[in-house]
Amino acid sequence: MKKQYFAGVDIGSTMTKVVIMNGEVLASVIGPTGPEHRKLANRVMEEALNKARLPFGEITYVVATGYGRISVPFADKQITEISCHARGVSYLLPEVRTVIDIGGQDSKAIKLSDGRAVDFVMNDKCAAGTGRFLEVTAESLGVKLEDMGRLSLEAKSRVEISNTCTVFAAQEVVAQLAVGAALADIIGGLHEAIASRIYGMTRRLKIEREVAVTGGGAKNTGLVRALEARLGYPVLVPPEPLLTGAIGAALLGKDAVKKAAEKGETLPRSERCLTEASIFT
């Protein structure tokens, strides 16, 4: 039987992710989502194909997910990020029952059962509780975003940040700095405020263990620790928390092909040609 390969393309608000799988991840690509990445998803796929040493014609099925899934003209199917994250996390961490995904522009919590999403809540109306919130406040403090998590762990007495609006919170942290509050204490307070907001959102699902944290926020050790403090127990983090959606997309593609084959059917596929998305021209 000919070997089958499946691709997942996850174009999020700030990061683009692609994986190619054939039972395991053969290749993956992670890069920033700018206007060109949204328009030129084909180039991201080309990079993944080069890593996997495969021609595009060898890919059995392509599933796109994320905010930019409609801008992937070579995808065979589009699936929501909720379903893809659920499938990806269940594949990587089968014991997980609750997923907290912290992205650049939104955060979401997903309840899992038998590897599928059965309920979810999302914050996509306000930057508080997202990577963007930390990015804006980091700029206000003159600190590199990648240093925020480490610095938060050095806090001796966390400063309470009362504003959840990104603009006002940025003003508040600058004001705290002006009155002599320690930088680490301010950053520690910021992480605590974000964790509190995310925890409040997640509680609406009736949290069940085990809990996994995914997305760019999972790479921030300070934020993960703050969430653990709120939950009262450790959380799990996938080896590469940015790839769960793309992995899930590839696996859902594999599931669809298998189901069709069992029925003696063949799924329609897009033309195996890597082209630009015309929606943005």
N, C-alpha and C positions, 0 to 999 in steps of 0.2 A: 504493500500500500504506500502511495506517495506520502511523504512527510508533509504535515500541515504546519503553517506558521500563522500566528494571529498578532495583529497590531492594535494597540490602544493609544489614542491621541487625546490628551487632556489639555485643552487650552483654557487655563484659568484667567482670573482678572490680572494677575501679576506674573505668573510663571506658566510656561508651556512644558508639558511632559509627554514623552513618547516611549513606549516599550514595544519590543518584539519578543514573542514567546513561542515556544513549542513544547510546553510542559514545564519549562523554566524560563527565566528572563535571559534572553540571548544578548540583548542590547537595550540600552536606555539613554535618553537624552533629556536634560533639564536646562532650560534657558529662560530668560526674561520674556514676558509677553508685552511687546510693544505694538504699535500700529503695523509694522512690517511683519511681525510674527503672526498676527491675526490674518494678514493678507497672504503671507507666504508660508503657510503650514507645510507646504510641499518640501521646503528646504529642510525643515526639522525632521521630516520623515526620511529624506535623503540621507541625512547624517546618521540616523538610526540604522538605515539599511546598509550603509557603508560599514558601520561598526559590526553588524551581524554578517556582513559579506554575502548579502542576498540581493537579487534583483527584485524589483517591486512585483513583477509577475508571479513570484513564488509565494506572495502573501495570500493566504486563503481568504481571510476576512479582516476588514478594518472597521473598528467602532470608534466614533468620536464622542467626547463628553466635555463637560465644563461649559463656561460661559460662551466660549468661541466655537462650540461644536458645529454651528451652522456654517462656519467659514472653512470647513474641511471638505472640499468638493470631491475628493477621492475616497471619502469614507463610504462604506456600504450601509452603515446604520448610525443613527445618533441616539444616545441613551443618556438620561439625566445623571448628573454627578452623584446624586443620592444613591441610586442603584449601583453605580460603579464603585463608589467608596465602600459600600456594604460588601460587595463581592470581593473586592481587593483585600480588605481587612480580614474577612473570614478565611480567605486563602492563606494569608500570612500569619494570622493569629486566630486560630479556630475557636479559642476559648472566650473571645471577646463578645460581650453582649451590648456594650454601649460605646459608640465612637464619638469623640469630640474632634471635629476638624476645624482648625484655625487657619484661615486663609488670609490673603492680603486685603480683601475688601469685604469678606463676610466670615462669619463663624457659624457652624451648624453642629447639632448633636443628632445622632442616628441610633435608633434602637434596633438590634438585630435578633433574628430568630431563624435558625437553620440556614444561616448564611445570607439571609435576605433582609432588606429594610422593612420593618413593620410600622415604624413611626419615626417622625423627625421634627425638629424645630430648627428655625434658622433666624439669624440676625443679619439681614442684608440691607437694612434701612439706615444704619448708623455705623460709623467707623469704630466706635468703642467696642472692644472685645475682638479686634482684628489686628493684623500685622501693620496696617496703615496707621492705626492709633500709635503704635510704638515708633513707627518711622517718623511721624510728624513730631512727636515729643523728643525723639533722639536728636532731630535737627535743631529743635529749640534749645536743647542742652549742649549742643556742640559735641555730641558723642556718636561714635560709629554704631550703627544699628547692631552689628554683630557682637559688640561689646556689652550691650545692654543686659543680657542674661547673666553674664559673669559678674558684672558690677552689682546687680540686684542681690546676689548671694553674699555680698560684703556688707549689706545693710546692718547697722547696729540697732537703729530705732526707726522703723519705717514711717515715712511721712504720709499722712492721710491725704489722698487726692479725692476731693469731693465731686469735681466735675466729670461727667461722662462724655460731654461734648468734646470732640477732639480739639477744636479751636480754643475753647475756654480752658481745657486741661493743659494745653501747651502754655497758655498765659499763666496758669496757676503754678506750674513747675518752675517757670522763670522767676516768678515772684518768691517762691520758696528758696530758690538759689540766692536771690538778692538779700534775703533776711538771714542768710548764713546756714541754712540747712545743708547737711552733707550730701554730696552728689549721690553716693550709694544709697542713702536713706530715701532720697526722692525717687530714684529709679526702683528701689524696692517697693515703695508705696504705689508706684505706677503698675508694677506687675501684680500687686495684690488687688488693685482696683479692677484690672482686666480680668483676673482670675475670678473675682467676685461676680462680675457681670456674666462671664461664661458659665459659671456654676449655677447662677440663678436661672439662666436659659435652659441648661441641661436638666435641672431638677424637674422641669415640667414633663419630662419623659419618665419619671420614676426610675432613677439610675440603678442599673444592675451591674455587678461585677462579672467579668473583668472589664475594665475601662481602658480603651486605647486613645491616644492623642495622635492626630495626624496633621498634615499641612505644614506650612513654614513655621507656625507657632511651636510645633513639636521640637524644632531645632533649638529653641530658646530654653536653656536649662532653668533659668530663673522663673519663667512662666510655668513650666512643667512642675517645678517644686511648689509654686504658689497654688496650682490646681490640686496637687496632692494634699497640701495642707487643708484646703477647703473640703476635699472629699474624705480625708481621714485615712487614706491608704494609698499605696503606690499605683501608678498607672503604667501601661505598656506603651512602648513606642516602637513602630516598625523600623527595620534597619535603615530604610530611606523613606521617611514619612511623606515626602512629596509625590511618591510614585503610586500610592494606593489606588487613586482614581484611574490612572492609565492601565495599571495591572488588572483592575476590575473590568475595565472596558475590553481588554484583550480576552479575558476569561469569559465574559458574557458573549463575545463573538464566537468563541469556541463552543460554548453551550448551545448557541443558536444553530450552528452548523451541525452539531451532533444530533440535536433534536430533529432537524430537517431530514438528516440522513436516515434516522430511524423510521421516518414516515415515507421514505423513498422520494423525498423532495429535494430540489436544489434551490438554494437561496439566490435571489438576484444580486448581482454585484455591480459596483460602479466600474467604469472603464479604468483599467490599470495604467493610468497616466497621471503623473504628478504635475498638476497645474495650479496656478494661482487662483485664489478666491476672487471672483469677479464682483462680489457684493460690495467691496470697498473701493472699487474703481469708479 
